[in-house]
């Protein structure tokens, strides 16, 4: 049996970030950024057992037509949050925490709808329980492997391109690690516009929206970014967030006219090796689109837990999700016509 208590500020961020299963999307920097950007409320639960604190649940709360706790929620550009533990915990015990925590949150009417994605929770741990879930597929790369093993797992063509790029006599372009993030944001956004134009669209977010996210994370040392230059012109860029033992692919962009130079492959591998040198153990590849397979990742499927105080709320949530993505599709098309 576990005991739960909702915490109020100031939150014990140093203890939360000391957990073995901590990662960047459960950090103070990201949580506060997310709440400031989207108008959310920090929602943290202290988890105790036998009188001692063993972990924390990290989420955010908001109210629209009904009250939601997301850890995380759709549209937040946050793949995983969930619980962090100060002690070693088995997969079965982690599942057991959620089986007690979710009813506790709903019974106390902290929210009407709850959604959780926890990287360290596997489908096998919830499939024979009463927890409701959807499947969340994707890819990851094990960075505890050697450099040769990581490169060896990539498609033959991708591996060949990367080896060619990193030969001493290669001079088609140069790769630079970013130190000036204000300049990087301007370059990256222009390249992003070019990527979206190829699909007849415009970027989902504004340049300022992008800047707020990157600068907040850069201020805390939780982002690595690289640019490719042909001469003095930045033609491709990427950035990744990281903390604890995990790194996450966030975004990459390049001008179409230079893509024959395999710029994205060069950036991907460079950032990957940088994260490995920093001691990152797991790199989440940014979802489950199959083009990522060329980098030799391993597939995963995680459960996205959800629960509601009333069944009709789940129907409302599904309608809201459909409407959200439909809305952004129309907004993007409208921006394109007005450009």
Buried (B, 14 or more C-beta within 10 A) or exposed (E): EBBBEEBEEEBEBEBBBEBEBBBBBBBBBBBBBBBEBBEBEBBBBBBEBEEEBBBBBBBBBBEEEBBBBBBBBBBBBBBBBBBBBBEEBEEEBBBBBBBEBBEBBBEEEBBBBBBBBBBBBBEEBBEEEEBBBEEBEBBBBEBEBEEEEBBEBBEEEBBEBBEEBEEEEEEBBEBBEBEEBEEBBBBBBBBBBBBBBEEEBBBBBEBEEBBBBBBBBBEBEBBBBBBBBBEEEBBBBBBBBBBBBBBBBBBBBBBEEBBEBBBBBBBBBBBBBBBBEEEBBBBBBBEBEEEBBBBBBEEBEBBBBBBBBEEEBBEBBEEBEEEEEEEBEEEBEEBBEEE
